[in-house]
Amino acid sequence: MASDDCKQALKLLSRSRNVLVSGPPGTGKSKLLAEVALAFETGFGVAPAGGPPQLNPVVFRTVFHQNSKYRDFVSGITPAVNKQAGTPDFTIVKGTLYRASEHAKGVNGAALLIIDEINRGPAVQAFGGAIVAMESDKRLAPDGARRAETQFFEMLDPISGDVIEYALPHDLYILAAMNQADASVEPLDVAFLRRWEPLRLEPDEEALRTFYGLGAKSANPLPDVPTSVSDALEASVSAWVAVNAQIALGRGPEFQIGHGVLMSNVKPQTLALNEALGTLCVGWAKVRAHVEEVFFGDTRGIAAALNALDGPVFNPFKLTETTFADDLRFLLEGPKNFAENNIYAALRAFASPRE
């Protein structure tokens, strides 16, 4: 059974051909890409222009990074590898976009091109002239014929080596994913973004509660000491919601951390209490690292996210003041790592009401 997000992605692909999935880390972007790829390969949701049966759907995948180039994505010249005497010194690369397009132009062909981390590389440069031709109304007609609206761009033909005019086919679908709040990458060009149908994923408390096997949130406060695995898991959910609220307030909603960071192939509700606490330590180490990255250089911001500014006395994290060269400095004191003996107190403190 396909998820609602998968069905929505397939619907948008059918309508617009280009879909850009975004959302905070841990919201399931990579999982969604894999689910859509599987659905596409099995002929679910997207059919070529000729209609079903879809005989030959193929998925092409790439990941953008700082060294991604136009020649790798569309076409270009590269030095020949393991060349023999008398053979050319250079060869023309068939880029991922070109190979996907050529497959989609075949009989009953349909291609899904998945681009993960699209904003981690020079996306505009990698697409090159294909940017003007990627919109659904600027593609070739369903039968492959040229339309009045079809946009062509120049590229190096990998077959002949000549510069040719090229247009993208009707049955090429492009699904990309990006983390808009990633501080290590540059934002995408606005004109480039306009050519995509957006699909945003958000942190989902219900998804985390379902994974933990929890029902609706109880009105009762968290106990001082956990007596069951459910107490620990409820503290984890409540703390995650509270930390995300502080991140959204201090840095913006796009900088939150998704539910997936606290999910794994281990169901903590099936474990003994101490083992479940140990499992929570793994996920919460990632949450803590995310908070420290989001508020890098802002000790008070980190402390606020962890409720260490005038927070409860049982919070293992404390913000202290000191001086350096007569200047005021802040230090966040607390455990270097989460462990079974401190994780619950920390989560309960994070979840406590802010003053």
C-alpha positions as CSV (number, residue, x, y, z in Angstrom):
1,M,0.0,0.0,0.0
2,A,1.5,3.3,-1.1
3,S,1.7,6.1,1.5
4,D,-0.3,9.3,1.1
5,D,2.9,11.2,0.4
6,C,3.8,8.7,-2.3
7,K,0.4,9.0,-3.9
8,Q,0.7,12.8,-3.8
9,A,4.1,12.8,-5.4
10,L,2.9,10.5,-8.2
11,K,-0.1,12.8,-8.7
12,L,2.1,15.9,-9.0
13,L,4.5,14.1,-11.3
14,S,1.6,13.2,-13.6
15,R,0.5,16.8,-13.7
16,S,3.7,18.8,-13.8
17,R,6.5,16.3,-14.6
18,N,8.9,18.0,-12.2
19,V,8.5,17.7,-8.4
20,L,10.8,19.1,-5.8
21,V,10.5,17.5,-2.3
22,S,11.7,19.6,0.6
23,G,11.6,19.6,4.3
24,P,13.7,19.5,7.5
25,P,16.1,16.5,7.9
26,G,14.5,13.4,9.2
27,T,11.1,14.0,7.6
28,G,11.4,11.1,5.2
29,K,12.5,12.7,1.9
30,S,14.9,9.8,1.0
31,K,12.4,7.2,2.0
32,L,9.8,8.9,-0.2
33,L,12.1,8.9,-3.2
34,A,12.7,5.2,-2.8
35,E,8.9,4.6,-2.4
36,V,8.1,6.6,-5.5
37,A,10.8,4.8,-7.5
38,L,9.4,1.4,-6.5
39,A,5.8,2.5,-7.4
40,F,7.0,3.8,-10.7
41,E,8.9,0.6,-11.6
42,T,5.8,-1.5,-10.9
43,G,3.6,0.8,-13.0
44,F,1.6,2.3,-10.2
45,G,0.3,5.8,-10.6
46,V,2.1,7.1,-13.6
47,A,1.5,5.8,-17.2
48,P,3.2,7.0,-20.4
49,A,1.3,9.1,-22.9
50,G,0.0,6.0,-24.8
51,G,-1.7,4.9,-21.6
52,P,-1.4,1.5,-19.8
53,P,0.0,-1.0,-20.0
54,Q,3.3,0.6,-19.1
55,L,5.8,-1.8,-20.6
56,N,9.2,-0.3,-19.8
57,P,9.4,2.1,-16.9
58,V,13.0,2.7,-15.8
59,V,14.3,4.7,-12.8
60,F,17.5,6.7,-13.2
61,R,19.3,8.1,-10.1
62,T,21.9,10.7,-9.3
63,V,23.1,12.7,-6.3
64,F,24.3,16.3,-6.8
65,H,27.4,17.4,-5.0
66,Q,30.0,20.2,-5.3
67,N,31.7,18.5,-8.2
68,S,28.6,17.7,-10.3
69,K,29.0,19.0,-13.8
70,Y,27.0,19.6,-16.9
71,R,28.9,16.9,-18.8
72,D,27.9,14.3,-16.1
73,F,24.2,15.3,-16.2
74,V,23.6,16.2,-19.9
75,S,26.6,15.6,-22.1
76,G,30.2,16.7,-22.5
77,I,33.7,15.8,-23.4
78,T,35.9,13.8,-21.0
79,P,39.3,12.2,-21.4
80,A,39.1,8.5,-22.6
81,V,40.0,5.9,-19.9
82,N,42.1,2.8,-20.8
83,K,42.3,4.0,-24.4
84,Q,44.0,1.8,-27.0
85,A,46.5,3.0,-29.6
86,G,44.8,4.8,-32.5
87,T,41.6,5.5,-30.6
88,P,40.4,9.1,-29.7
89,D,41.9,10.7,-26.6
90,F,38.5,12.0,-25.6
91,T,35.0,10.6,-25.3
92,I,31.5,12.2,-25.1
93,V,29.7,11.4,-21.9
94,K,26.0,10.4,-22.0
95,G,24.8,12.2,-18.9
96,T,22.0,11.0,-16.6
97,L,19.4,13.4,-17.9
98,Y,20.3,12.4,-21.5
99,R,20.0,8.7,-20.8
100,A,16.7,9.1,-19.0
101,S,15.3,11.2,-21.9
102,E,16.4,8.8,-24.6
103,H,14.8,5.9,-22.7
104,A,11.6,7.9,-22.4
105,K,11.5,8.5,-26.1
106,G,11.4,4.8,-26.8
107,V,8.3,2.8,-27.5
108,N,6.2,2.6,-24.4
109,G,9.1,4.1,-22.6
110,A,8.8,6.2,-19.4
111,A,11.7,7.4,-17.2
112,L,11.8,8.7,-13.7
113,L,14.9,10.7,-13.0
114,I,15.6,11.0,-9.2
115,I,18.0,13.7,-8.0
116,D,18.8,13.6,-4.3
117,E,20.5,16.5,-2.6
118,I,19.8,18.8,-5.6
119,N,20.9,21.9,-3.8
120,R,24.2,20.4,-2.6
121,G,25.7,20.9,-6.1
122,P,25.6,23.6,-8.8
123,A,22.1,22.6,-10.0
124,V,21.6,25.5,-12.4
125,Q,25.0,24.9,-14.0
126,A,24.4,21.1,-14.2
127,F,21.1,21.6,-16.0
128,G,22.5,24.2,-18.3
129,G,20.2,24.9,-21.3
130,A,17.9,22.1,-20.2
131,I,16.3,24.6,-17.7
132,V,14.4,26.3,-20.5
133,A,13.0,22.9,-21.7
134,M,12.1,21.1,-18.6
135,E,8.7,22.5,-17.9
136,S,5.8,20.2,-18.8
137,D,4.3,22.6,-21.4
138,K,7.6,23.0,-23.1
139,R,8.3,19.3,-23.7
140,L,7.7,17.3,-26.9
141,A,4.2,16.2,-27.7
142,P,3.1,12.8,-26.3
143,D,3.8,11.2,-29.7
144,G,7.3,12.7,-29.8
145,A,6.4,15.4,-32.3
146,R,7.5,19.0,-32.0
147,R,4.9,21.4,-30.8
148,A,4.8,25.2,-31.2
149,E,5.5,25.5,-27.4
150,T,8.4,23.0,-27.5
151,Q,11.7,24.5,-26.2
152,F,15.0,23.2,-27.6
153,F,18.5,23.7,-26.3
154,E,21.9,23.1,-27.7
155,M,23.9,20.1,-26.5
156,L,26.8,17.9,-27.7
157,D,25.4,14.8,-29.3
158,P,27.0,11.8,-27.7
159,I,26.5,9.7,-30.9
160,S,27.7,12.0,-33.7
161,G,29.8,14.5,-31.7
162,D,27.9,17.4,-33.3
163,V,26.2,20.2,-31.6
164,I,22.5,19.5,-31.9
165,E,19.1,21.0,-30.8
166,Y,17.5,18.8,-28.2
167,A,14.1,18.7,-26.5
168,L,12.9,16.8,-23.5
169,P,10.2,14.1,-24.0
170,H,6.7,14.1,-22.6
171,D,7.2,10.9,-20.5
172,L,10.3,12.0,-18.6
173,Y,9.5,12.6,-14.9
174,I,12.0,14.4,-12.6
175,L,11.8,14.0,-8.9
176,A,14.3,15.9,-6.7
177,A,14.8,16.4,-3.0
178,M,16.5,19.1,-1.0
179,N,17.0,20.3,2.6
180,Q,16.2,24.0,2.4
181,A,17.7,24.8,5.8
182,D,21.1,23.1,5.2
183,A,23.6,25.7,6.2
184,S,26.4,24.1,4.1
185,V,24.8,24.8,0.7
186,E,23.7,27.7,-1.4
187,P,19.9,28.4,-2.0
188,L,18.6,27.5,-5.4
189,D,17.9,30.1,-8.0
190,V,14.4,31.4,-7.8
191,A,13.8,31.1,-11.6
192,F,15.0,27.5,-11.3
193,L,12.6,26.8,-8.4
194,R,9.6,28.1,-10.4
195,R,10.0,25.1,-12.8
196,W,9.2,22.6,-10.1
197,E,6.0,21.6,-8.3
198,P,6.7,21.8,-4.6
199,L,6.0,18.9,-2.1
200,R,7.0,19.8,1.4
201,L,7.3,17.2,4.2
202,E,6.9,18.3,7.8
203,P,7.9,16.9,11.2
204,D,5.0,14.6,12.1
205,E,4.2,13.9,15.8
206,E,1.5,11.3,14.8
207,A,4.1,9.3,12.8
208,L,6.4,9.2,15.8
209,R,3.6,8.2,18.2
210,T,2.6,5.4,15.8
211,F,6.2,4.2,15.6
212,Y,6.4,4.2,19.4
213,G,3.1,2.5,19.7
214,L,1.6,5.3,21.7
215,G,-1.9,6.6,21.7
216,A,-3.0,10.2,22.2
217,K,-1.0,12.3,24.6
218,S,-2.0,12.0,28.2
219,A,-3.0,15.0,30.2
220,N,-1.0,13.7,33.2
221,P,2.5,15.0,33.8
222,L,5.5,12.8,33.2
223,P,6.5,10.9,36.3
224,D,9.7,11.8,38.1
225,V,11.1,8.3,37.3
226,P,9.9,6.1,34.4
227,T,8.1,3.0,35.5
228,S,7.5,1.7,32.0
229,V,8.8,1.9,28.5
230,S,5.7,4.0,27.6
231,D,6.8,6.7,30.1
232,A,10.2,7.0,28.4
233,L,8.7,7.1,24.9
234,E,6.1,9.7,25.9
235,A,9.0,11.8,27.3
236,S,10.8,11.4,24.0
237,V,7.8,12.6,22.0
238,S,7.1,15.5,24.3
239,A,10.7,16.6,24.4
240,W,11.0,16.4,20.6
241,V,7.9,18.6,20.1
242,A,9.2,21.1,22.7
243,V,12.7,21.3,21.2
244,N,11.3,21.7,17.7
245,A,9.1,24.6,18.9
246,Q,12.2,26.3,20.3
247,I,14.1,25.8,17.0
248,A,11.2,27.2,15.0
249,L,11.0,30.2,17.3
250,G,14.7,30.9,17.3
251,R,15.8,30.0,13.7
252,G,12.6,29.2,11.7
253,P,10.4,26.2,11.0
254,E,12.6,25.0,8.2
255,F,15.4,24.3,10.7
256,Q,13.4,21.8,12.8
257,I,14.4,18.1,13.1
258,G,12.1,15.5,11.6
259,H,10.5,12.5,13.4
260,G,12.7,10.1,11.4
261,V,15.8,10.9,13.4
262,L,14.2,9.1,16.4
263,M,13.0,6.1,14.3
264,S,15.0,3.0,13.4
265,N,14.6,-0.6,12.6
266,V,14.3,-1.3,16.4
267,K,10.9,-0.9,18.0
268,P,11.8,0.5,21.5
269,Q,8.4,-0.5,22.9
270,T,9.4,-4.2,22.5
271,L,12.5,-3.8,24.7
272,A,13.0,-3.8,28.4
273,L,13.1,-0.3,30.0
274,N,16.9,0.0,30.2
275,E,17.3,-1.2,26.7
276,A,14.7,1.2,25.5
277,L,16.5,4.1,27.2
278,G,19.7,3.1,25.5
279,T,17.9,3.2,22.1
280,L,16.6,6.7,22.8
281,C,20.1,7.8,23.5
282,V,21.1,7.1,19.9
283,G,18.3,9.2,18.4
284,W,18.7,12.0,20.9
285,A,22.4,12.3,20.3
286,K,21.5,13.2,16.7
287,V,18.9,15.7,17.9
288,R,21.4,17.3,20.2
289,A,24.0,17.5,17.3
290,H,21.3,19.1,15.1
291,V,20.6,21.7,17.8
292,E,24.3,22.5,18.2
293,E,24.6,22.9,14.4
294,V,21.5,25.1,14.1
295,F,22.6,27.4,16.9
296,F,26.3,27.1,16.2
297,G,28.2,29.9,18.1
298,D,25.0,30.8,20.0
299,T,25.4,29.1,23.4
300,R,22.2,30.8,24.8
301,G,20.3,29.5,21.7
302,I,21.4,26.0,22.4
303,A,20.5,26.4,26.1
304,A,17.1,27.7,25.2
305,A,16.4,24.8,22.9
306,L,17.3,22.4,25.7
307,N,15.3,24.4,28.2
308,A,18.4,25.3,30.2
309,L,17.5,28.9,30.6
310,D,15.7,29.1,33.9
311,G,14.5,25.5,33.3
312,P,13.7,22.9,35.9
313,V,16.3,22.1,38.5
314,F,16.5,18.5,37.5
315,N,17.7,19.4,34.0
316,P,21.2,17.9,33.6
317,F,22.1,20.9,31.4
318,K,22.9,24.3,33.0
319,L,23.8,27.6,31.5
320,T,26.5,29.4,33.5
321,E,28.0,32.8,33.1
322,T,31.7,33.7,33.3
323,T,34.1,36.3,31.9
324,F,37.0,36.3,29.5
325,A,39.1,39.4,29.2
326,D,36.4,41.3,31.1
327,D,33.8,40.1,28.5
328,L,30.7,38.1,29.5
329,R,30.8,34.5,28.3
330,F,28.2,31.7,28.5
331,L,29.0,28.1,29.1
332,L,26.5,25.2,28.8
333,E,27.4,22.5,31.3
334,G,26.0,19.0,31.2
335,P,26.7,15.4,30.2
336,K,29.0,14.9,27.3
337,N,26.8,12.0,26.1
338,F,23.4,10.7,26.8
339,A,23.2,7.5,28.7
340,E,20.6,5.3,30.3
341,N,21.0,7.0,33.7
342,N,20.5,10.6,32.4
343,I,18.4,10.4,29.2
344,Y,15.0,10.4,30.9
345,A,15.7,13.3,33.2
346,A,17.0,15.3,30.2
347,L,13.9,14.5,28.1
348,R,11.6,15.3,31.0
349,A,13.4,18.6,31.4
350,F,13.2,19.5,27.7
351,A,9.5,18.8,27.7
352,S,8.8,20.9,30.9
353,P,6.8,24.1,30.4
354,R,9.0,27.2,29.6
355,E,8.8,30.1,32.0
